Amino acid sequence: MPRYEYRCRTCGDTFELSRPMAESSAPADCPAGHADTVKLLSTVAVGGSASAPAPAAGGGGGGGGCCGGGCCG
């Protein structure tokens, strides 16, 4: 079940709730009981490697596309 992060506008606390995606935009009371909360945008963590592929050997004169040296003279 996804976790969503919220911030209470009354007390400033940030908290998380696990809830179905269908309820992600439903109102959420903060743990202190305040109803004035806002859902925060969160980054998504995905398993696996987050590194970008290594650049081609030779420093960037490779082929492909106009800016790759193919049609720019």
N, C-alpha and C positions, 0 to 999 in steps of 0.2 A: 504494500500500500504506500503511495507517495507521501512524503513529508512536505509540508508547506510552512513557511516562516511568516510570522505576523509581527507587527509592532503596535503596541497600545499607544494611542495618542494622548491618553489621560496621564498615565504614569511613566511612559517611555520605555517600558520593558519590551524585550523581544522574546518571542516564544515560538515553538514549533508544534504543529499538530499533524498526526497521521490521519488522513481521511481519503475517501474515494475521490477520483478525479472529478466526478459529477458534482461533488460538494466543494470543490476548490474555491469557488467564488462566494460560497455561503458565508454569512456573518460568523465571526468567531469571537467569543468573549475571552479576555485575557485571564490568566490564572488569578488575578486579584479581583475579578468580577466586573471589570469595566467593559462596556460594549463598544466603545469608539476605537476600533482597530482597523488596520490596513494591511493587506497582504503584500509582502515584499517580493521583489523579483530575485530569484536565486540562480546561481550558476548550477549547471548540471554536472555531476561527476559520473563518468562512464568508465567502466573497467577497461583495461588494456593499455597500450602504449600511447602516450600523448605527444611523443616526439614527432617532429616533421621529418620527412625523408631527407637524407643528406644530399647536398648539391652535387652535381656531376663533376667529375675530375676535370681539371683544366681551367677552372675559374669562371665559367659562365658563358663560353662562346658556343655552347651546344646548339643543337638544331631545334627547330620547332617555333613557329610563329614569327612574325615580322621582327619583334624585338629580340628574338633569339639569334639574330644574325642571318636569317634566311633571305630576307628581301631588302634589308637596309644596306645601302652601299656606302 
